[in-house]
C-alpha cells in the first residue's frame, strides 16, 4: 500500500446519501495502484469460527492471513493480505465479508 493507507469512513462517506462503496472505489483508485497486494483488517469474536469463514472468502493462492488475540481473549484481529487486480475486487471482498455476522471491518 502507499503512504496513504489510512482511509477512514469519514473520508469516503459524504453523509449526503452518496453510495458508500462508490466513494470508497474513487478513493481506492486515487491512492492505490492495481494490481497489487492489498491488506484487509478485521476484528472477530474469539471462538466463533468467524476466522475460518473469512479465510474461505479469500481463496487466492497469494493470500496470507495472520491473527492476533486481544488482551482479554474475547476478540481476534485478522490481517489478510491478498492479490487484487482492481478496486472493484477489493470492494467485492468487503461485501462478501460484510455478510458474516459480528465481523468488524477496519
C-alpha positions as CSV (number, residue, x, y, z in Angstrom):
1,X,0.0,0.0,0.0
2,X,1.0,3.6,-0.5
3,X,1.7,6.1,2.2
4,X,-2.0,7.0,2.2
5,X,-3.0,3.8,3.9
6,X,-5.3,5.5,6.5
7,X,-8.7,5.7,4.7
8,X,-11.4,6.3,7.3
9,X,-15.1,6.1,6.9
10,X,-15.4,9.8,7.3
11,X,-13.2,10.3,4.3
12,X,-15.3,8.2,2.0
13,X,-18.9,8.8,3.2
14,X,-20.1,12.3,2.5
15,X,-23.3,11.8,4.5
16,X,-25.4,13.2,1.7
17,X,-26.8,9.8,0.7
18,X,-23.9,9.0,-1.7
19,X,-23.2,5.3,-2.1
20,X,-20.5,4.3,0.4
21,X,-18.9,1.9,-1.9
22,X,-18.7,4.4,-4.8
23,X,-16.8,6.9,-2.7
24,X,-14.6,4.1,-1.4
25,X,-13.9,3.0,-5.1
26,X,-12.9,6.5,-6.0
27,X,-10.6,6.8,-3.0
28,X,-9.0,3.4,-3.8
29,X,-8.4,4.4,-7.4
30,X,-6.8,7.7,-6.3
31,X,-4.3,6.2,-3.8
32,X,-3.7,2.6,-4.7
33,X,-2.1,1.0,-7.7
34,X,-3.6,-2.1,-9.2
35,X,-2.8,-4.9,-9.5
36,X,-1.2,-5.2,-6.0
37,X,-1.2,-7.0,-2.7
38,X,-4.0,-5.3,-0.6
39,X,-4.2,-5.5,3.2
40,X,-7.6,-6.1,4.8
41,X,-8.2,-5.9,8.6
42,X,-11.0,-7.4,10.6
43,X,-12.0,-7.9,14.2
44,X,-13.9,-11.1,15.0
45,X,-15.2,-12.6,18.3
46,X,-12.9,-15.3,19.5
47,X,-14.1,-18.9,19.4
48,X,-16.9,-18.4,16.9
49,X,-15.2,-19.7,13.7
50,X,-15.5,-16.3,12.0
51,X,-11.8,-16.5,11.1
52,X,-12.5,-19.7,9.1
53,X,-15.5,-18.1,7.4
54,X,-13.3,-15.2,6.3
55,X,-10.5,-17.5,5.2
56,X,-12.9,-19.2,2.8
57,X,-13.7,-15.9,1.1
58,X,-10.0,-15.2,0.4
59,X,-9.2,-18.2,-1.7
60,X,-6.4,-16.7,-3.9
61,X,-3.1,-18.6,-3.6
62,X,-1.3,-15.4,-2.6
63,X,-3.4,-14.9,0.5
64,X,-1.7,-14.7,3.8
65,X,-3.8,-14.5,7.0
66,X,-2.4,-13.6,10.4
67,X,-4.3,-13.4,13.7
68,X,-3.7,-11.8,17.0
69,X,-5.7,-12.3,20.2
70,X,-6.9,-9.3,22.1
71,X,-5.7,-8.7,25.7
72,X,-8.9,-10.1,27.1
73,X,-9.1,-13.0,24.7
74,X,-12.6,-12.0,23.6
75,X,-11.6,-10.9,20.1
76,X,-9.1,-11.8,17.3
77,X,-7.6,-9.3,15.0
78,X,-7.2,-10.7,11.5
79,X,-4.9,-9.2,8.8
80,X,-5.5,-10.6,5.4
81,X,-3.0,-9.8,2.5
82,X,-4.1,-10.9,-0.9
83,X,-3.5,-10.1,-4.6
84,X,-6.2,-8.0,-6.2
85,X,-6.4,-6.6,-9.7
86,X,-8.9,-3.7,-9.3
87,X,-10.7,-1.5,-6.8
88,X,-13.9,-3.4,-7.6
89,X,-12.3,-6.6,-6.4
90,X,-11.4,-5.0,-3.1
91,X,-15.0,-3.9,-2.7
92,X,-16.3,-7.3,-3.6
93,X,-14.2,-8.9,-0.9
94,X,-15.5,-6.4,1.7
95,X,-19.1,-7.0,0.5
96,X,-18.7,-10.8,1.0
97,X,-17.2,-10.4,4.4
98,X,-20.0,-8.0,5.4
99,X,-22.4,-10.9,5.2
100,X,-20.7,-12.6,8.1
101,X,-22.3,-11.6,11.4
102,X,-20.3,-10.0,14.2
103,X,-17.3,-9.1,12.0
104,X,-15.9,-5.6,12.2
105,X,-14.2,-4.3,9.1
106,X,-11.4,-1.8,9.5
